[in-house]
Every structure is written in structure tokens, then in C-alpha cells.
Amino acid sequence: MRMIRILALFIIGTMPILFAAVQPWVWSIYCLLMIAAFILHLWTMENQSAFPRVRSLKILVAVFFIWTFFLCIPFPHPVLAFLSPTRSEILSRSWALAGSSPTWETLSYLPRDALCRWAFLLSLGLFFIVVRDLCKERKMLQRIVFLIIGIGLTEAVYGLIQALVPSMGVLWVDYVQSYLGTARGTFINRNNFAGFIEMIWPLALGSTLAIAGRLTSLKEALNSDKLNRQAMMALGIIVFLLALIFTRSRGGIISGLVGFLTFSFLARSGMRAVAKHTRVLLGGIAVLLLIYMTTIGIEPIMKRFLAIRGDGSSRMDIWRDSLPIVRDYPLGIGLGNYENVFAVYNRSFASDKTVIYAHNDYLQLLIETGGVGFLAIIGGFFIFLRKSARRIKQLDFRRDPLRFYLAVGAFSGLISISAHGLFDFNLQIPANCLYFVVLMAVLSACTHPYRPLGFAKK
């Protein structure tokens, strides 16, 4: 069991560091590590089910993985012509030009890339089970949450230094001129870094409120040793928000606001019961954040919001050129194949510019997995969120403030990244995918009827 804990903490604590693990050889190693953690977890389990008990959710997830694997299976040409007439026509022309006879082909354009992506997503699903079960233990939940917050704070501080020193690159990469002067952490793309931060900071806010526990008066709070810890966490939240703002990512900042509104809505029952000093502390965060922004300068950020053309218009062009792919390939083109197929449909960009992502996670998912895969995974995620929101409302704040606030924070982080997915490709980045899954595991652990969790043993 100790080996599983060490392995899980290592994966969570290191995956964002090497450029968010975007290189195939990096995320492939983490894929193997996550599968190894799951195998070890199965080995140590005793009369427990490794999979979620929600039957509809299990069915939808199974449909997604079966369907995306189905896209990688080769078929004879007549069957392929029935399943995907457009793909069959393109292959027929290629065979005619090459003077070769028809062979068995897959619905996926590059099945090797699709299988690699499929294996990575499967490893994430298995790692979800590992983290969820580890988080049933109070100490392990605490370690995982504080590790997430610690990695996020380290990235946020690094990002603020990048914003203050415009010539600073990312780690040893200083030749990339894009995004200089913005907060990026160890991510090359500031929008992906914004997605990373917006997932974590609601969890930090939840941890800050949970530290107060059952304190209900200002006098009781002043006499408690928890006040200093809560103040330190509040300063950490300011760092998170500053880093998010100085990414200058419009989608990231708006999605961060969506996450905060979600947190406020879900936590309203607990907020009525917290001490006055806690509410004052939250108000102080907003005031200090405003002071910091005024001191450092928000003019570049405002220019980004006022610049309607630029990234926004290019996204619209990508979406417009991508929609015909949905029409021609209703069954999907295979995971990780968007870049290859979009090159044929590209009408809005110069031929020397490569468009790798659709800048809309939902559109790219629909294109790559087709209607069946898209509805299965989106439907499963919607069921998960709906059941989690219902269980959060059933949690007793006074009995277990830790579970309540961590559940609210994890839920809000998931909503933030889901909203950002309408404008960017955050879930195409391995490190963001991992933290997305870990937040789901934390939320699942905190909203199930396990024994009460606390920051300290009674």
C-alpha cells in the first residue's frame, strides 16, 4: 500500500513540471506508471469493487472506450465504404493513383496515434480509481490536496516571475517568442497554464475555509492556532489569482470567475455558519488582489479583453472549417487525428501554418470520436456532476467541514476547466488531463458516505 501512495504522489507532483508532459515519450512513461499503480492497487484490494457503483456511468464510460477502440479496427473495403463513404472514397482515389488493390483499413486515419491516445485515456481512468480509493483515508486525502495546492503555488509563483521579467522563458526554453511577458509556469502556452491554475485555486479556497472547521466566533478564532494557517492559505489564493490574471488569457480569467460563482453557490449553506473573521478574510483577499493589480499594472490585461479580433477571430475560422468534418465523418476519425484531417479542410490559414487543435475541446472530441463517443463521455460526465452536486447538498457542513469544502472546491475546478474548454484545448494537455481526473477522484471520495474526514485526529 505504501508503494501505491508513493507512486500516486509522484505522478501528481511531477507530471506538470516537464512542459506539462506534452512530449509523447514523457506522457507515455506516466501512462505506464498509472497502469502500474492500478495493478498494484488491485493486488492489495480485499473484497472491494474497483469501479464506480453508478451503473449508468459505468455503461457510458465502457461505451466510450469500446467505440474509440472500434475506430482502430481494420475492415474490408466494402464494410468501410458502408461505415464511412468519405474515407472510402479518399482511399479509393489513393489506391487508383498508386495502382494498388484495396486493403483492409480503419475508420481512424492514423490508428497508431489513436491507440496511443486511447491507452493514455484508459490509464487516466484507472488512475482515477486508485486516487479515489486512496482519498478514502483522511491522511492521504490531505496529502494529495496539499500536494496539488503546493505544485499549483510553485507554478503560480514561477508564472508571476515570468510576467515581471518579460525576457524569461519556460525552464531552459527561451527561444519561443510567443507569450513573453505573461505567466506560463512550466507550460509553453499561457491558456493551458490558465486552465491548470483555474482548476486548482477553488480547491485552495476550499482548504482555507475548511481549516476554520467549526469555529463560529471571532474570539474563538483569535485564540486558535488555525488563524495563521488560514491567513497563509489566503495569501496563497492571492498568488493563484494574480497568476491567473497575468496569463492574460481571456478564457482563463472568465472561466476562473465561473468557478468562483459555482463555489459561492454550492458553499452558501456552509458560508452562513462560518465565523465572521473568515468572511472578513475572504473580503481581504479581494482587496489585496485589487491593490496588487493596481500596483503591478492591469493595462496589458485590459488590452487583451478589448482586442476582439486576433485569437478570437482565428478560433472562429478554425471552428467554421472544422464543422464539415463532422458532416463527412459522423462516426469519428480516431483519437488524436484532428491535425491530420483538418489540413484537408483548412480554408482560412496559410498553407505553412499547422493547426493542431480545434481550440474547442468539445468540437475536437466530437470530430475525433463521432456522435457515439461524444454523447457517451459527455453524458457520463454530466451524470457524474449531477450526482456529485446532489451529494454535496446532502453533506453536513458542521459534522465534516473538510469533506464539504473540498468537494465544493473540486466541483468548482471541474466547472472552470469545462467552461474554458469551449474556447481552448486544455484537455489535450496531459498534465491538465491528469489534474482533471484527480479532481474528479477527490470529489468522488468526498461525496460518498465514508467515515468523517478531518485535518487532525480526535
N, C-alpha and C positions, 0 to 999 in steps of 0.2 A: 504493500500500500504506500509505503514511503517513496518508493521509486516512481509510482504514478504521480504523486504530488509534486515531486521534483521535476519530472518531465513536463507536467502541465504548466507549472510556474515558469519553467524555462521557455516553453513555446510562447506563452503570453508575454513574457518580459522581453524577449529578443526579436520577435518577428518584425516589429515596426522599424528596427534600427537600421538594417541594411536596405535603405531606399524602399521601405515598405514591402520588401520581398517580391518586387516586380520581376526580377530576373527568373526565368524558368528553373535554372539549376538551384536557386535559393528556395523557391516555394515547393519544389519537388522534394527537397530534404525535409521540410516541415510537414509535407504530406505524409512521408514515411514515419516521421516522429509521431504524428497524430494517430496514425493507424496502429503503431506500436503501443501507444498509450491505451488505446481501446482494447487491444488484445490482452494486455496486462490487466486491465480493468475487468474484463470478462473472466480472466483466470482467478481473480480474487473475490468475485461476487459469490454470494451464498443465497440461493433461493430467491433471487430478485429478478424482476424484469428489466432488461436494459433499455427498453424502448418506451416512449410515452404511452400513457394509458388511454389517450383520446383516440378512439378508433378512426374517426373521420380524418383526423390529422395524419395518422399513420398511413391510411389508404392514399391520401393525396400525395404525400411525400414519396411513397412507393411508386405511384403512377409517374411522377416526375422523373425519377431515376430510371425506371423501365423505359419510358418513352425516349429520353435523351440517349440511352444506350441503343435503343432500336434504330435511331438515326444513323448509327455507326455500323449497322449490319449490311453486308453486301447483298444485292438482289439481282436476279437476271434482268436483262433489258426490258422484256415485256411487263414485268411487275413494276420496275422502276418507272416505266412510261405511264402506268396507271396511277402510281402514287404521286409522281412529280413530273408532269408533262414538260415543264420548262427545263428542268435539269436533264431530262431525257433528250430533249431537242438539242441542247448545247453539246451533250456528249455525242450525239449522232453526227453533228457537224464536225466535231473534232476527229471522230473515227474516219469520217469520209475524207477529210483533208490529209490524215496520216495514212490512209489506205489500209487500216486495220479493221478487224472484225469486232463486233460488240462483245464486251466482257461484263462480268458482274461488277456492279458499282453500288456505292452507298448513297443515301439521301444527303449525308454530310459531304461537303466539298473536300475537306481535309479531315478524314476520320481520325488520324493520329492526334491532331490538335484537339479534336472534340473529345477523344478518350482521355487525354491528359487533363483537360478541364473537368471532365466528368469525375475522374479519380480524385481530383482536388476537392470538388464539392462533396463527394462521398466522405472523404476524410474529415471535412468540417462537420458533417452530420454526425459522424462517430465521435468526434471530439466534443460536440455538444452534450452527448450522453455522459461522457467522462466528467466534464466540468459540472454539469447539473448534479450528478451524484456526489461529487466532491463537495459541492456547496451545501449539501445537507448538514455538514459538520460546521459548527459555529466558527471554529478557528480557521478552517480552510476558506470559508466564505469571506472572513475578514481579511485573510492574506491575499486572496485573489482580488478583492475590491481595492485594497490599498496598493497592490502592485499595479493595477490598471491606472489608478489615480497617480501613482508615482511616475510611471512611464509617461503618462499624459503631461504631467507638470514638467518633466525633463524636456520633453518635446516642445512644450509651450515656451519655456524659458529660452531654449535654443532658437525658436522662431522669433521671439521678440528681439534677440540679439541680431538676427538677420535683418529685421525691419529697421533697426537702429544703425546698422552697418551695411549699407546697400551693396557694397562690393563683396560681401561674404557669400560664398556658395553653399552647397549642401555637402557636408563632410569633406571629402577630398575632390569633389567635382565642382570646379569653379569656372568651367568654360561654357556652361549653359547660361545664356544671357536673359532668357525669359524669366519673368517673375523676380528679378533682382529688386531688393528693397522691400520685399514682402515676407511675411512669416511663412515658412515652409517646413521647419523642423528637418527631419531626415527624409521628407517626401520631396520629390522633384516638383510636383505640381501643387500649387497653393490651394486649389479647390479640393484636392484629395486630402490635404492636410486639414483643411477646414472641416471636412467630413469626419476625420478622425477626432478632432477636438470636440465637435458638437455632439458626438456620441458619449464622450467621457464626462464632460463638465456637469450634466444633470446628475450623474452618479456621485460626483464630488459634492454637489449640493445636498443630495440625499444623505450622504455620510455626515455632513456638517450638522444637519438637523437631527440626525439620529444620535449624535454624541450627547446632545442635551438630554436625551432619554425622557424621563418622567419629571424633569424639573419644571415647576409651574410658577415660580415666583422669582423676582429679581434678587431678593435677599438670598434665597437658596442657591441661585446661580452664582452669586458673588462668592459664596463660601465653598463652592465646588471647584475641584481641580480640573473640571471639564471645560471651564470657560476659556482657558488659554489654548487648549486643543481646538476648540471651536473657532477661536479667533484666527489661529494659524490656518485652519481649513478655509476660512473666509478669505484670507489673503490669497490662498491658492486659487480660489474661484475667480478672483480678480485677474490673476495671471492667465487663467484659462480664457476668460472673456476678452482680455486685451489681445492675446494671441489670435483668437478667432477674428476679432475686428481687423487686425493688421495683416490678415491674409488678403484683405480687400476682396474677398470672394462674396459677391452679392448673394448667390445661392446659399453659401455657408452661413452668412450673417442672418438672412431671413429664416433659414431652417433652424438656427440656434434659437431665434425668437419663438418659432413654433414649438420647439422643445420646452422652452421656459413656460409658455402658456399651457402646454399639456401638463407640465409638472404642477403648476399653480392650480389647475382644475382638479387633478387627481388628489392632491395633497390638502385640499381645502378643509377636509374634516380634521386632519391632524393639525393644521395650522391654527385652528381655533383653540387647541389645547396647549400649544407650546407657550413658553414663558415670553413675557414682554421683551426681555433682553434679546431673545432670538429674533423677533421681528425687527427690533432696532438694528440688530447686526445685519440682517438682510438688506434693510434700507441703507445702512452704511456702505455695503458693497456697491450699491448703485451710485451713491455719492462719490466714493473714492474712484470708481471707474470713470465717472464723468470728469473728475479732476485730472486723472492721468491722461485721458483722451485729449483734454484741452491743453495740457502741458506739452505732450508729445506732438500734437497736431492731427486733426482729422480731415484736413483739406484733401489729401490724396484719396481718402476713403470716399468722401462726398463726390469727388470727380468720377469715381468708378460707378457710383449709383446713378449719376446724371448721364453717363455715357450709355445711351440706349443702344446705339449701333456698336459694332465691333463684335465681341464674343456673342452677344445676343443674336445679332442678325446671322452670324455664321452657323449658330446652332439651328436656327430656323431653316437654313439651306440644307443642312445635314438631314434634318427630320423630313423635309419635303422630298429629298432624293431617296430617303430610306423607305418611305411608305410603299412604293411599288414593289419592293422586295417582299413585303407582307402579302401583297396580292399574288405574286408569282410563286411564292413558296409558303403556302398556308400550313404545311406540316413542319416547317423549320429547315434550317440549313446546317445545323450542328453547332454545338457549343464552341465558342472561340473562333467562329468562321466569319464573323461580321466584316472584318477588314478585307478579306479576300473577295467577298461578293460585292461589297459596296463600291469597290473600284470600277465595276462594270456599270453601276447605276449613277456614278458621280457625274453630275452635270454643272455643278456650281463652283468647283475649285480647279485651280491649275493642275495639270497632269503630274507635276512634280511634287504635289502635296499629298501625303498619305493620311487618310482618315482611319484611325484605328478603332475608335469608339463612337457610338451614336450620340454621346453626351445626353443620354436619357436611358437609365438602367432598365426601365420598363419596356421601352421600344426595342432596345437591343435584345432583351430577353424574349420578347415576342418574335422577333426575327429569327433568332437562333434556335428556339425550342418549339416554335409554332404555337397554334392556339391551344393544343392539348397540354403541352408542358407549361405554358404561361398560366393557364387557368388553374392547373394543379398546384403549382408552387405559390402563386399569389393567393389562391383560395385557402391553402394551408396556413399561410402567414396571417391572413385575415382572421381565420378561426383561432389561431394562437393568440393574437392580440385581443380579440373579443373575450375569450375565456379568461385571459390574464387581467383585463380591465375589470371584469366581474369579480374576480377573486381578490383584487386589490381593495375593492369596496367592502368586501367581507372581512378584511383583516382588522384586527383590533389594535388600534394605534397605541393605546395605553398599556396593553399587555406586552406588545413586542414592537417598539418603535423602529428597531433596526430593520426587520423584515419589511415593515410598511414603507419606510423611506427609500430603502434600496430598491424595492420593487417599483416604486414610483420613478426613481431616477433611471433605472434600466429601461422602463417602458418609454420614458420621455426621450432617452437617447435613441431608441429604435425609431420613434416617430420622427425625430430630427433627420436621421440619415435617410429615412424613407421619403420624406419631403424633398430633401436635396437630390434624391435620385431622379426627380423629374427634370433636372437641369444639368446633371453631370454623370460621371461614370465611377462613382466612389466604390461600388460593389464589384467593379472589375479589378480593384486593387487588393491583392491577397491579404495584407495586414488589416485593411478595413473590413474585409470579409470575416476574418478571424474574430475581431472585436465585436462585430455584429452578432456572430454566433455565441460568443461568450456572454454578451449582454442578454441574449435570449435564455441562456442557461441560468444566469443569475436570477432573471425574472421568474423562470420556471421553478427554481428552487425556493424562492422567497414566497411564492403564491400557492405552494402546495402545503397541505396540513402536516408539516413535520413538527418536530418539537421546537419550542420557542428558541429564538436566537438572540444573543446579546453580546455586547462588547466586552463584558467581563463576567467571569464565573461568579455565581452567587455564593 
